[in-house]
Every structure is written in structure tokens, then in C-alpha cells.
């Protein structure tokens, strides 16, 4: 007869039921910063395409949107940092191993192109014949193409930044979050273009909307299904509600992009739905990260499973 184990298998617990990790101290400004940065990147990419294909209204709206969203993004980032000089201090070094440092320099490389292209569209018509106006007009295309070249990095670097933290929900999704954020950025930039461009010019925006929405939704499903226990941080509570509404709006916006080829009203509503869905996606991912630091299971169980796999148990 086999002897029974006298001591039962231990169950983990944290001290006095307190969290193992400190929740992120970031406020709503950070998920808003994630959204506006993605919107700027998506708009810059669409603006460059509109410029090369002769769609002036879509080009103007996208370039101006890229500049406005970038300005909002930088304001939110600096406001969360508390002091503007903290951002400037990050420019003192370039550290390839640091996502924060790399992201800062991507923004520095992206900003001038998005700024020049956006300002060129906002110059009053009566000033465009002046020397500064003509100079801006000539620089607008190369500046817009430069911004478009760095736009994928702007859209995805924040996902890498989040996944390099100790927050379980973000760290466990390090393979999927860049695809979620990049797809969301494309969908939001397309949504912005659909709101402002006439139906005749909005074809590229509608196609980008479908592609971006598909990438975002598929990557989000992977997050929900393949992270093991940590997936529960995304599929329960407030994070689940935010992301579920994001899914409905993004799916509806993509469907409207396909169906609204002749209807200006459908196109505008679909664009607004894509913008709202993208924003809710960022807030949902942020909320999942915060919640995952509050429950010790999300920290201890994945670590224990990894140790067991390494030891062959």
C-alpha cells in the first residue's frame, strides 16, 4: 500500500491578501495618450497615400489630424510626467535596449514630418503665395512621406513599452499587443479620414479601416484565448466591458466602411464608430493591466507554471 502524503499541497497566498505588485500609478492620461498617438500614426500613413494618389480633401484631413493628434498625445504624455523637462531628459541618451528611449527617439524622428505636413495644410490660402507659404508647400510631400515611414513605429512602440513592464496582463501579451495597437491605429486613422473626406475620395480610408479592424480584432481574440489564466484580466470586469464595446464598434465601423461606398452618412457614422472603438480598446487594455496587478494569482500562477515546465513536471 502506498503511503499517503501527510502534508497537503501548498496553495499560494500573499501577505495578508495584499497585491504582490503595485498597480500602475498612471492616470487616464496614459490610455488617452496611447489612443492619440495611434490616431496620429494612422492618419499620417493615410495622408501620405492620399497625397500620392491625388485626393486633396482626404490628404488635408489626414495631415491635419495627424498633427492635432500628435499635439494632444505630447500634451498628455508631458502632463502625466508632471514636468516638461522630464521628456527632454530622455533625449540625453539613446539606449537601444530601452523601449522608453527607443520610443522617445521614434517620436522625435516622426514629429517634424507630421508637423511640417500638417502646418502646410493649415496655412491660410492668402498666405500660400508668400515665400514661407511656397516653401511649406514644397516641403509638405517629403515631410508627409517621412512621417508615414515612422508611423508604424509610433503605432506599435507603446505596446512594446507596456509589455516590458512587470504588469502580468501586459507582459504576457507581449506578442499580441503590437498587432492590437497597430491595427487599432490604422482603424482610427481610417475612421478620421472617413469622417472628413467625401465618399469619392474616401476609398483608401475605407480599405484601411477594414484591414486595421481585422488585424485589431483577430489579435484581440488571441489575447482573450491564449494567455491562460492571465486572459481573465481581459475577459472579466471593467476591462472586458470596455473591450467588448470596442469590438462591437470596430466591427460595426468596418461593416459600415464596406457598405457605405455611396452614403456619406453611413461613412461618417462608421468613421466615428472606428474612432470610439479604438479609444475603448486602449482604455480596456490599460484597465486589464491595472486589474492584473491587484490579484496575486496573475503573478504567482504563471511563474509557478513556468518553473514546472522548466523542471519537466
C-alpha distance (Angstrom), angle and dihedral (degrees) to the residues before:
residue distance angle dihedral
X1 . . .
X2 3.76 . .
X3 3.72 116.1 .
X4 3.77 115.6 -116.1
X5 3.78 117.6 -123.4
X6 3.77 106.7 -105.0
X7 3.79 95.8 -155.7
X8 3.83 115.8 60.7
X9 3.78 119.7 -132.0
X10 3.78 109.3 -81.7
X11 3.74 120.3 -115.2
X12 3.77 120.3 -147.0
X13 3.77 121.7 -114.6
X14 3.76 134.2 168.0
X15 3.76 125.1 -126.1
X16 3.79 107.7 -72.9
X17 3.83 88.8 -20.4
X18 3.79 91.9 -69.2
X19 3.83 121.4 146.9
X20 3.79 117.2 -87.2
X21 3.83 90.9 -142.1
X22 3.76 130.8 40.1
X23 3.81 111.8 -113.2
X24 3.83 114.8 -114.5
X25 3.78 111.8 -85.4
X26 3.81 91.8 -144.4
X27 3.79 118.5 120.8
X28 3.81 131.8 -147.4
X29 3.80 88.3 -72.7
X30 3.81 91.3 78.0
X31 3.83 98.6 56.8
X32 3.81 87.4 42.6
X33 3.81 88.0 51.7
X34 3.82 89.8 50.4
X35 3.81 90.1 52.9
X36 3.81 98.1 45.7
X37 3.80 92.2 45.9
X38 3.79 90.3 53.4
X39 3.80 91.5 45.6
X40 3.79 90.3 53.0
X41 3.80 92.2 50.0
X42 3.80 94.0 47.6
X43 3.79 91.8 47.1
X44 3.81 93.0 49.0
X45 3.79 91.3 52.3
X46 3.79 92.1 48.6
X47 3.81 91.7 45.2
X48 3.79 92.0 55.7
X49 3.78 90.7 50.9
X50 3.79 92.0 47.9
X51 3.80 90.3 50.9
X52 3.80 93.1 51.9
X53 3.81 93.1 47.2
X54 3.80 98.0 46.2
X55 3.81 102.2 -108.0
X56 3.83 103.4 139.9
X57 3.83 99.5 177.3
X58 3.80 93.6 48.3
X59 3.81 89.6 44.5
X60 3.80 92.4 51.2
X61 3.79 94.2 47.0
X62 3.80 93.8 46.1
X63 3.80 95.8 46.7
X64 3.79 92.5 46.8
X65 3.81 90.1 46.0
X66 3.79 91.5 50.7
X67 3.81 91.1 52.2
X68 3.81 94.6 45.0
X69 3.81 93.9 46.6
X70 3.81 90.9 47.2
X71 3.81 90.9 52.1
X72 3.81 90.4 49.2
X73 3.80 90.8 47.0
X74 3.79 93.5 51.9
X75 3.80 91.6 46.5
X76 3.82 91.2 52.2
X77 3.80 92.2 47.4
X78 3.79 94.5 48.9
X79 3.81 91.4 43.6
X80 3.79 90.5 54.1
X81 3.81 91.7 47.1
X82 3.80 87.6 55.0
X83 3.79 97.1 -140.5
X84 3.83 126.5 51.8
X85 3.79 93.0 -139.9
X86 3.81 90.2 66.5
X87 3.79 89.1 70.3
X88 3.80 90.7 48.4
X89 3.80 90.1 50.9
X90 3.81 89.2 60.4
X91 3.82 88.3 62.6
X92 3.79 92.2 62.3
X93 3.80 92.1 81.9
X94 3.81 138.0 28.8
X95 3.80 111.1 -146.6
X96 3.82 114.6 176.9
X97 3.82 91.7 -165.5
X98 3.81 91.7 58.6
X99 3.83 117.4 79.6
X100 3.81 88.9 -159.9
X101 3.79 92.4 55.3
X102 3.80 93.8 44.1
X103 3.81 91.2 47.2
X104 3.79 91.6 50.3
X105 3.79 91.8 53.8
X106 3.80 91.9 45.4
X107 3.80 87.9 56.7
X108 3.79 90.5 47.7
X109 3.80 90.4 52.2
X110 3.80 93.3 44.4
X111 3.80 99.6 44.1
X112 3.83 102.1 69.2
X113 3.80 93.8 51.4
X114 3.79 93.6 46.9
X115 3.81 89.6 44.5
X116 3.80 97.8 50.6
X117 3.80 93.5 43.6
X118 3.79 92.0 47.6
X119 3.80 95.4 46.1
X120 3.81 90.3 48.8
X121 3.80 88.8 60.4
X122 3.80 93.3 48.2
X123 3.82 97.4 51.3
X124 3.83 108.8 115.6
X125 3.78 113.3 -108.5
X126 3.80 93.6 -117.9
X127 3.82 90.3 59.1
X128 3.78 97.6 48.7
X129 3.80 92.4 86.3
X130 3.79 92.5 58.1
X131 3.80 122.2 95.1
X132 3.85 94.4 -103.1
X133 3.80 89.8 45.7
X134 3.80 93.6 51.3
X135 3.80 91.1 45.9
X136 3.81 91.3 52.4
X137 3.78 90.0 48.1
X138 3.79 91.9 54.6
X139 3.79 93.2 46.0
X140 3.81 94.9 46.7
X141 3.80 97.5 84.5
X142 3.83 98.7 47.1
X143 3.81 89.1 42.0
X144 3.79 91.6 51.3
X145 3.81 91.7 48.3
X146 3.79 90.0 49.5
X147 3.81 90.8 52.8
X148 3.80 90.4 48.0
X149 3.81 90.6 52.7
X150 3.80 91.5 56.7
X151 3.81 95.4 37.1
X152 3.85 96.2 92.7
X153 3.79 89.4 54.6
X154 3.80 91.7 49.6
X155 3.81 90.5 48.7
X156 3.80 95.5 50.5
X157 3.80 109.1 28.7
X158 3.81 93.5 80.8
X159 3.81 89.5 59.0
X160 3.80 89.6 53.5
X161 3.78 89.7 47.4
X162 3.81 92.2 53.7
X163 3.79 93.9 45.1
X164 3.81 91.8 54.8
X165 3.80 92.0 62.7
X166 3.82 124.8 89.8
X167 3.82 91.4 -110.0
X168 3.85 104.2 122.7
X169 3.82 98.1 -144.2
X170 3.80 92.2 51.3
X171 3.78 97.6 38.9
X172 3.81 93.9 49.2
X173 3.82 91.1 51.0
X174 3.81 95.0 50.7
X175 3.81 92.1 122.8
X176 3.81 96.0 47.8
X177 3.81 105.3 37.0
X178 3.84 96.0 72.8
X179 3.81 89.0 56.4
X180 3.80 91.6 45.7
X181 3.80 92.4 50.4
X182 3.81 96.1 42.0
X183 3.81 92.3 49.1
X184 3.79 90.2 45.9
X185 3.82 91.0 50.4
X186 3.80 91.4 51.2
X187 3.80 91.8 48.0
X188 3.81 93.3 49.1
X189 3.82 93.7 47.0
X190 3.79 89.3 49.1
X191 3.79 90.4 47.6
X192 3.80 90.9 53.3
X193 3.80 90.8 51.1
X194 3.81 91.9 48.0
X195 3.80 91.0 53.8
X196 3.80 94.6 54.5
X197 3.81 107.6 27.6
X198 3.80 124.6 79.9
X199 3.79 117.4 -110.8
X200 3.81 91.7 -106.2
X201 3.81 92.2 60.0
X202 3.80 100.5 34.7
X203 3.81 98.7 79.7
X204 3.85 94.8 106.3
X205 3.80 90.3 46.5
X206 3.80 91.9 52.7
X207 3.81 92.2 48.8
X208 3.80 92.1 47.1
X209 3.80 88.9 49.2
X210 3.79 92.2 56.9
X211 3.81 93.8 45.7
X212 3.81 94.0 45.7
X213 3.80 93.7 45.7
X214 3.81 91.5 49.0
X215 3.81 92.2 50.9
X216 3.80 92.8 46.4
X217 3.81 95.3 47.3
X218 3.80 95.3 45.6
X219 3.80 93.2 48.1
X220 3.81 90.1 46.9
X221 3.80 90.6 53.7
X222 3.79 89.8 53.2
X223 3.81 89.2 52.6
X224 3.81 89.9 51.6
X225 3.80 95.4 49.0
X226 3.80 111.4 29.8
X227 3.79 108.5 44.9
X228 3.79 96.0 79.8
X229 3.78 114.5 -144.4
X230 3.81 92.2 -5.2
X231 3.82 90.1 64.7
X232 3.79 86.9 73.9
X233 3.80 89.2 71.2
X234 3.82 86.8 63.8
X235 3.80 98.3 39.0
X236 3.80 100.9 47.2
X237 3.78 137.6 58.8
X238 3.78 126.5 -3.5
X239 3.82 94.1 -21.1
X240 3.79 89.9 57.5
X241 3.81 92.9 49.8
X242 3.80 93.0 49.1
X243 3.79 93.6 46.9
X244 3.80 93.2 44.4
X245 3.81 91.0 54.8
X246 3.79 87.9 45.4
X247 3.80 89.0 54.7
X248 3.81 92.8 49.6
X249 3.80 93.2 48.3
X250 3.79 95.1 43.9
X251 3.79 92.7 47.2
X252 3.80 90.8 46.6
X253 3.79 91.5 47.6
X254 3.80 91.9 51.0
X255 3.81 91.2 48.1
X256 3.79 89.6 50.0
X257 3.80 90.3 49.9
X258 3.79 88.7 57.5
X259 3.81 94.7 43.3
X260 3.81 99.2 38.3
X261 3.77 99.9 69.9
X262 3.80 91.9 121.2
X263 3.80 102.9 24.0
X264 3.78 119.3 81.2
X265 3.82 91.4 -168.2
X266 3.80 93.8 53.2
X267 3.79 90.0 47.0
X268 3.82 93.1 52.7
X269 3.81 94.2 46.6
X270 3.80 90.5 47.4
X271 3.80 90.9 50.3
X272 3.78 91.9 51.5
X273 3.81 90.1 48.7
X274 3.81 90.6 53.4
X275 3.79 91.5 50.1
X276 3.80 92.4 49.5
X277 3.80 92.1 45.1
X278 3.79 91.9 52.1
X279 3.80 92.0 49.9
X280 3.80 92.9 49.0
X281 3.80 90.6 49.1
X282 3.80 91.0 58.8
X283 3.80 93.0 45.8
X284 3.80 90.2 47.3
X285 3.80 93.6 51.8
X286 3.80 89.4 47.0
X287 3.81 92.1 50.5
X288 3.82 91.7 48.6
X289 3.79 89.4 54.8
X290 3.79 93.4 50.5
X291 3.80 92.6 48.4
X292 3.81 93.0 47.9
X293 3.82 90.4 61.6
X294 3.81 92.2 54.2
X295 3.83 97.3 58.9
X296 3.84 114.5 64.4
X297 3.83 90.3 -151.7
X298 3.79 91.9 73.1
X299 3.81 89.9 57.0
X300 3.81 103.4 37.5
X301 3.82 104.4 36.6
X302 3.85 97.1 54.4
X303 3.81 90.2 46.4
X304 3.80 91.8 49.4
X305 3.80 91.9 47.6
X306 3.81 90.7 50.4
X307 3.81 90.9 51.7
X308 3.80 91.2 48.7
X309 3.82 91.6 50.3
X310 3.80 91.5 48.8
X311 3.80 91.8 50.7
X312 3.82 93.0 45.3
X313 3.79 96.0 -116.3
